[in-house]
Amino acid sequence: MAKMPKPEEMIASRASFPEKSWMDVKTEIKAGMYAYPAKVDIMEGLHMPHPHAWQPEEEDWHLPENWEEIIYKALKERLAKHRSLKIFMDTCVRCGACADKCHFFLGTNDPKNMPVLRAELLRSVYRRDFTTAGRLLGKVAGARKLTTDVIKEWFTYFYQCTECRRCSLFCPYGIDTAEITAIVRELLHELGLGINWIMEPVSNCNRTGNHLGIQPHAFKEIVEFLCEDIETITGIHIDPPFNEKGHEILFITPSGDVFAEPGIYTFMGYLMLFHELGLDYTPRCTRKPSASAPNGSSAANAATCGASSTSTWRPTTAPRPKA
């Protein structure tokens, strides 16, 4: 666990006018301030490009040999695909209206966590490779060369963003910093640089249909336990049909609602409400078996959850309760 700063250290770290240009400040990466890299087997299972082992604190991140070309082509492709990205790259006037709206900047006092400057981390590379002024004037025009230090800077700061879009709300030009963040993360993924906090839940969704990795038979058993608790408390027996075709409503619940408190109480509320209304529904507790799922886990457990793992939903009106 990271060492927490003492109160006097936090007070002493108040923001002050930087002594150097932000381009001259090298990113410091240390334990406790970065997200853990995604595991190689997870990246491979999702067919992500260039999966490899690497550590943020190490000097060598083992990037592909042609990593500069990969980034250039990927950014060029996204500029052509997303007209909004080019607008965001060209229209910022650096007014700073977004600066104090970001909780990461307020919490760290790091200028590079200001949304305006975080976007500059990408915008400076864009200027050098995709604008005439940047190619001719370089740093004078706010352009800089793409280096491994820039890649490390992207990883450090673009994962210090929750994409809440509060900064965008206050931007007079409506620049969507969340979209810029998402694009840079895509660029990092092109080099095999992902974080486990995101990629493992994605892998779980691909494998089991929920981000927690709950297997279909476990999902069914949890719901049955909740139904038993409902019957113990209310005397009402509820027996939801799992993954059955022909029902009017396919009910898909957030996986957290079948995992732990307080979500399970919300799920029990769903069950009691649906029972009282007399809805014709079926909860889904698995996903269509994936060819890439290890050991065919989804397919092997599908039978435990009902006759079919490919229930369909039809947009019809649910029956209303009788008066």
C-alpha positions as CSV (number, residue, x, y, z in Angstrom):
1,M,0.0,0.0,0.0
2,A,1.3,3.5,-0.9
3,K,2.6,5.6,1.9
4,M,0.1,8.4,2.7
5,P,1.5,12.0,3.0
6,K,1.3,13.7,6.4
7,P,-1.0,16.7,6.8
8,E,1.9,19.1,7.0
9,E,3.3,17.6,3.7
10,M,-0.1,18.2,2.0
11,I,-0.2,21.8,3.2
12,A,3.3,22.4,1.9
13,S,2.4,21.1,-1.5
14,R,0.0,23.9,-2.4
15,A,0.1,25.0,-6.0
16,S,2.7,27.6,-6.9
17,F,3.8,29.1,-10.2
18,P,6.1,26.5,-11.9
19,E,9.7,27.4,-12.4
20,K,10.1,25.4,-15.6
21,S,8.0,25.1,-18.8
22,W,5.8,22.0,-18.6
23,M,7.6,20.5,-21.5
24,D,10.9,20.6,-19.5
25,V,9.4,18.7,-16.5
26,K,10.0,15.0,-16.8
27,T,7.3,12.7,-15.4
28,E,8.2,11.1,-12.1
29,I,6.7,7.6,-11.8
30,K,6.8,6.0,-8.4
31,A,5.0,3.3,-6.4
32,G,1.5,4.2,-5.3
33,M,0.8,6.7,-8.1
34,Y,0.0,4.5,-11.1
35,A,-2.4,1.8,-12.1
36,Y,-1.1,-1.7,-12.4
37,P,-0.4,-3.0,-16.0
38,A,-2.8,-5.4,-17.6
39,K,-1.7,-9.1,-17.5
40,V,-0.3,-10.5,-20.7
41,D,-2.7,-13.4,-20.8
42,I,-5.7,-11.1,-20.5
43,M,-4.4,-8.8,-23.3
44,E,-3.8,-11.9,-25.5
45,G,-7.2,-13.3,-24.7
46,L,-8.8,-10.0,-25.8
47,H,-6.7,-10.0,-29.0
48,M,-5.2,-6.6,-28.1
49,P,-2.2,-5.5,-30.1
50,H,1.4,-6.1,-28.9
51,P,0.7,-7.8,-25.5
52,H,3.8,-7.9,-23.4
53,A,5.1,-7.7,-19.8
54,W,6.2,-4.3,-18.6
55,Q,6.4,-2.3,-15.4
56,P,5.8,1.5,-15.1
57,E,8.7,2.0,-12.7
58,E,11.2,0.4,-15.1
59,E,13.1,2.5,-17.6
60,D,12.4,0.2,-20.5
61,W,8.7,-0.5,-21.2
62,H,9.6,-2.9,-24.0
63,L,7.6,-1.0,-26.7
64,P,7.4,-2.4,-30.2
65,E,10.3,-1.5,-32.5
66,N,8.2,0.7,-34.7
67,W,6.2,2.2,-31.9
68,E,6.5,5.8,-33.3
69,E,5.0,4.7,-36.6
70,I,2.2,2.8,-34.8
71,I,1.2,6.0,-32.9
72,Y,1.5,8.2,-35.9
73,K,-0.8,6.0,-38.0
74,A,-3.3,5.4,-35.1
75,L,-3.6,9.2,-34.4
76,K,-3.9,9.9,-38.2
77,E,-6.7,7.3,-38.4
78,R,-8.6,8.8,-35.5
79,L,-8.2,12.4,-36.7
80,A,-9.8,11.2,-40.0
81,K,-12.5,9.2,-38.2
82,H,-13.5,11.7,-35.5
83,R,-14.0,15.2,-36.8
84,S,-14.5,16.4,-33.2
85,L,-10.9,15.3,-32.3
86,K,-9.4,17.7,-34.8
87,I,-11.7,20.5,-33.6
88,F,-10.6,19.9,-30.0
89,M,-6.9,19.9,-31.1
90,D,-7.3,23.2,-32.9
91,T,-9.7,25.4,-30.9
92,C,-8.3,25.5,-27.3
93,V,-7.3,29.1,-26.4
94,R,-5.9,28.0,-23.0
95,C,-8.2,30.3,-21.0
96,G,-7.9,27.9,-18.0
97,A,-11.7,27.9,-17.2
98,C,-11.4,24.1,-16.8
99,A,-8.4,24.1,-14.4
100,D,-10.1,24.3,-11.0
101,K,-13.0,22.1,-12.1
102,C,-10.8,18.9,-12.2
103,H,-10.7,17.0,-8.9
104,F,-7.4,15.5,-9.9
105,F,-5.8,18.9,-10.2
106,L,-7.3,20.1,-7.0
107,G,-6.1,16.9,-5.2
108,T,-2.5,16.9,-6.6
109,N,-1.7,20.5,-7.5
110,D,0.1,19.1,-10.5
111,P,-0.3,21.5,-13.5
112,K,-0.3,18.6,-15.9
113,N,-3.6,17.5,-14.3
114,M,-5.3,20.6,-15.4
115,P,-7.6,19.5,-18.2
116,V,-6.2,22.2,-20.5
117,L,-2.6,21.0,-20.0
118,R,-3.5,17.3,-19.9
119,A,-4.9,17.8,-23.4
120,E,-1.7,19.6,-24.4
121,L,0.2,16.4,-23.8
122,L,-1.5,15.1,-27.0
123,R,-2.0,18.4,-28.7
124,S,1.7,19.1,-28.7
125,V,2.4,15.9,-30.6
126,Y,-0.5,16.6,-33.0
127,R,1.0,20.0,-33.8
128,R,4.4,18.7,-34.7
129,D,3.1,15.9,-37.0
130,F,-0.1,17.3,-38.4
131,T,0.3,21.1,-38.6
132,T,2.5,23.3,-40.7
133,A,3.3,25.7,-37.9
134,G,4.4,22.9,-35.7
135,R,6.6,21.3,-38.3
136,L,8.3,24.7,-39.1
137,L,8.5,26.3,-35.7
138,G,8.6,23.4,-33.3
139,K,8.5,24.3,-29.6
140,V,7.7,27.9,-30.4
141,A,4.4,26.8,-31.9
142,G,3.8,24.5,-28.9
143,A,4.9,21.4,-30.8
144,R,7.2,18.6,-29.5
145,K,8.6,15.3,-30.7
146,L,7.1,12.0,-29.7
147,T,9.5,10.2,-27.3
148,T,9.3,7.4,-24.8
149,D,9.1,10.0,-22.1
150,V,5.9,11.4,-23.8
151,I,4.4,7.9,-23.8
152,K,5.1,7.6,-20.1
153,E,3.6,11.0,-19.5
154,W,0.5,10.0,-21.4
155,F,0.1,6.8,-19.3
156,T,0.6,8.8,-16.0
157,Y,-1.8,11.6,-16.7
158,F,-4.5,10.2,-19.0
159,Y,-5.3,7.6,-16.4
160,Q,-5.7,10.4,-13.8
161,C,-9.0,11.3,-15.4
162,T,-12.4,9.8,-14.6
163,E,-13.9,11.2,-17.8
164,C,-16.6,13.0,-15.7
165,R,-16.7,15.8,-18.3
166,R,-17.1,18.5,-15.6
167,C,-14.3,20.5,-17.4
168,S,-16.2,20.2,-20.6
169,L,-19.2,21.8,-19.0
170,F,-17.2,25.0,-18.2
171,C,-15.3,25.1,-21.5
172,P,-16.5,28.1,-23.6
173,Y,-15.7,26.0,-26.7
174,G,-17.2,22.8,-25.4
175,I,-13.9,20.8,-25.8
176,D,-14.6,17.3,-24.6
177,T,-11.5,16.3,-22.6
178,A,-13.1,12.9,-21.9
179,E,-13.0,12.1,-25.6
180,I,-9.3,13.2,-25.7
181,T,-8.6,10.9,-22.8
182,A,-10.3,8.0,-24.4
183,I,-8.4,8.5,-27.7
184,V,-5.0,8.6,-25.9
185,R,-5.9,5.4,-24.0
186,E,-6.6,3.8,-27.4
187,L,-3.2,5.0,-28.6
188,L,-1.6,3.4,-25.6
189,H,-3.5,0.2,-26.2
190,E,-2.0,0.1,-29.7
191,L,1.4,-0.3,-28.0
192,G,0.2,-3.0,-25.6
193,L,0.0,-0.6,-22.6
194,G,-3.3,-1.3,-20.7
195,I,-4.2,-1.3,-17.1
196,N,-5.5,-4.3,-15.2
197,W,-8.3,-2.3,-13.5
198,I,-9.9,-1.9,-16.9
199,M,-8.8,-4.9,-19.0
200,E,-9.6,-7.6,-16.5
201,P,-13.2,-6.6,-16.1
202,V,-13.4,-6.4,-19.9
203,S,-12.1,-9.9,-20.1
204,N,-14.6,-11.0,-17.5
205,C,-17.4,-9.5,-19.5
206,N,-16.2,-11.3,-22.7
207,R,-15.9,-14.6,-20.8
208,T,-18.9,-14.6,-18.4
209,G,-21.1,-11.7,-19.4
210,N,-20.4,-9.6,-16.3
211,H,-17.4,-7.6,-15.1
212,L,-17.0,-9.5,-11.9
213,G,-16.4,-12.8,-13.6
214,I,-19.4,-14.5,-11.9
215,Q,-20.0,-17.8,-13.5
216,P,-23.6,-18.6,-14.8
217,H,-24.2,-21.4,-12.2
218,A,-23.0,-19.1,-9.4
219,F,-25.3,-16.3,-10.6
220,K,-28.3,-18.7,-10.6
221,E,-27.4,-20.0,-7.1
222,I,-27.0,-16.4,-5.7
223,V,-30.5,-15.5,-7.0
224,E,-32.0,-18.7,-5.6
225,F,-30.5,-17.8,-2.2
226,L,-32.0,-14.3,-2.4
227,C,-35.4,-15.9,-3.3
228,E,-35.1,-18.1,-0.2
229,D,-34.4,-15.0,2.0
230,I,-37.5,-13.3,0.5
231,E,-39.6,-16.3,1.3
232,T,-38.3,-16.5,4.8
233,I,-39.1,-12.8,5.4
234,T,-42.4,-12.4,3.5
235,G,-43.7,-15.9,3.0
236,I,-43.9,-15.3,-0.8
237,H,-42.2,-17.9,-3.0
238,I,-40.5,-16.5,-6.1
239,D,-39.1,-18.8,-8.8
240,P,-37.7,-16.7,-11.6
241,P,-37.1,-18.6,-14.9
242,F,-33.5,-18.2,-16.1
243,N,-32.6,-17.8,-19.8
244,E,-35.9,-19.1,-21.2
245,K,-37.1,-18.1,-24.6
246,G,-40.6,-16.8,-25.3
247,H,-40.8,-14.3,-22.3
248,E,-41.9,-10.7,-22.9
249,I,-38.9,-9.2,-21.0
250,L,-35.3,-10.1,-20.9
251,F,-34.0,-8.7,-17.6
252,I,-30.3,-7.9,-17.3
253,T,-29.2,-6.6,-13.9
254,P,-25.9,-4.9,-13.0
255,S,-23.5,-7.6,-11.8
256,G,-22.8,-5.7,-8.6
257,D,-26.5,-6.3,-7.6
258,V,-25.9,-10.1,-7.2
259,F,-22.4,-9.8,-5.6
260,A,-22.6,-8.1,-2.2
261,E,-24.5,-5.7,0.0
262,P,-26.1,-3.3,-0.5
263,G,-26.7,-4.3,-4.2
264,I,-28.3,-7.6,-3.2
265,Y,-31.2,-5.8,-1.5
266,T,-31.8,-3.8,-4.7
267,F,-32.0,-7.1,-6.6
268,M,-34.4,-8.6,-4.0
269,G,-36.5,-5.5,-4.6
270,Y,-36.5,-6.2,-8.3
271,L,-37.7,-9.7,-7.7
272,M,-40.5,-8.7,-5.3
273,L,-41.7,-5.9,-7.6
274,F,-41.7,-8.1,-10.7
275,H,-43.6,-10.8,-8.8
276,E,-46.2,-8.3,-7.5
277,L,-46.7,-6.8,-11.0
278,G,-46.9,-10.2,-12.6
279,L,-44.3,-9.4,-15.3
280,D,-43.5,-12.1,-17.8
281,Y,-39.7,-11.9,-17.6
282,T,-36.6,-14.0,-17.6
283,P,-33.3,-13.0,-15.9
284,R,-30.2,-13.6,-18.0
285,C,-27.3,-15.1,-16.1
286,T,-24.9,-16.0,-18.9
287,R,-23.7,-14.8,-22.3
288,K,-23.5,-16.4,-25.7
289,P,-20.6,-18.8,-25.5
290,S,-17.4,-17.3,-26.8
291,A,-14.9,-19.2,-28.9
292,S,-12.1,-17.5,-27.0
293,A,-13.5,-18.3,-23.6
294,P,-11.0,-20.5,-21.7
295,N,-12.1,-24.2,-21.4
296,G,-15.4,-23.2,-22.9
297,S,-16.5,-22.0,-19.4
298,S,-19.6,-20.1,-20.6
299,A,-20.8,-23.0,-22.8
300,A,-20.2,-25.6,-20.1
301,N,-22.2,-23.7,-17.5
302,A,-25.0,-22.5,-19.8
303,A,-27.1,-25.6,-19.3
304,T,-27.1,-24.9,-15.5
305,C,-28.9,-21.7,-16.1
306,G,-31.7,-22.8,-18.4
307,A,-32.5,-24.2,-21.8
308,S,-30.9,-21.5,-23.8
309,S,-28.1,-19.0,-23.4
310,T,-29.3,-16.8,-26.3
311,S,-32.7,-15.4,-25.0
312,T,-34.2,-12.6,-27.2
313,W,-35.9,-9.4,-26.1
314,R,-38.9,-8.0,-27.8
315,P,-39.9,-4.3,-27.3
316,T,-43.5,-4.8,-26.2
317,T,-45.5,-3.2,-23.4
318,A,-45.3,-5.0,-20.0
319,P,-48.7,-5.9,-18.5
320,R,-50.0,-3.4,-15.9
321,P,-51.2,-4.6,-12.5
322,K,-54.9,-4.9,-12.0
323,A,-56.6,-2.2,-10.0
